[in-house]
Amino acid sequence: MENLLLLATEAAEPGFGLNLDLLDTNLINIAIILTLLVVIGRQVLGDVLSSRREKIETAIQDAEQRKKSAAAALADQQQKLAQAQLEAAKIRSDAEQRAESFRQAILAKADTDIEKLRTTAEADLGSQQDRAIAELRQRVAELALAGVERQLSEGIDESTQQRLIDQSIAMLGG
């Protein structure tokens, strides 16, 4: 503390000393600091803001570029989707046409097969009918011969014999 008082007494004398008047010294110090801040701060702050502005502008340009490329990619993918949908519709249409033609071919084949079966059945029926008629005629002939043999074995009289001869000649076309 003595040193401080010593300095204060020396300050009253002309020369180098310490000014303890707070109002005078604070205003000058504040003015110097504000001046330094304005001069140096303006340049530093301007550099920082300029750098920040450049970064923001670069980020905006990058974002706009990405937006454009994304929009182009979206348009390309939408075009590919539309082409794929058209191709799928074409494939579906072709498949439906082929299915219809196969259906028509199968129906035509079925109709042909049915007609063949009907013709074969009619032919089989006709041949069976002819066979049955032939068997029936043969059976009738056998029965008639058996009856004639029986009558012949029993003996026939003269008038019956004459009548049989006349019938046989008439049947032979005489």
Buried (B, 14 or more C-beta within 10 A) or exposed (E): EEEEEEEEEEBEEEEEEEEEEEEEEEEEEEEEEEEEEEEEEEEEEEEEEEEEEEEEEEEEEEEEEEEEEEEEEEEEEEEEEEEEEEEEEEEEEEEEEEEEEEEEEEEEEEEEEEEEEEEEEEEEEEEEEEEEEEEEEEEEEEEEEEEEEEEEEEEBEEEEEEEBEEEEEEEEEE
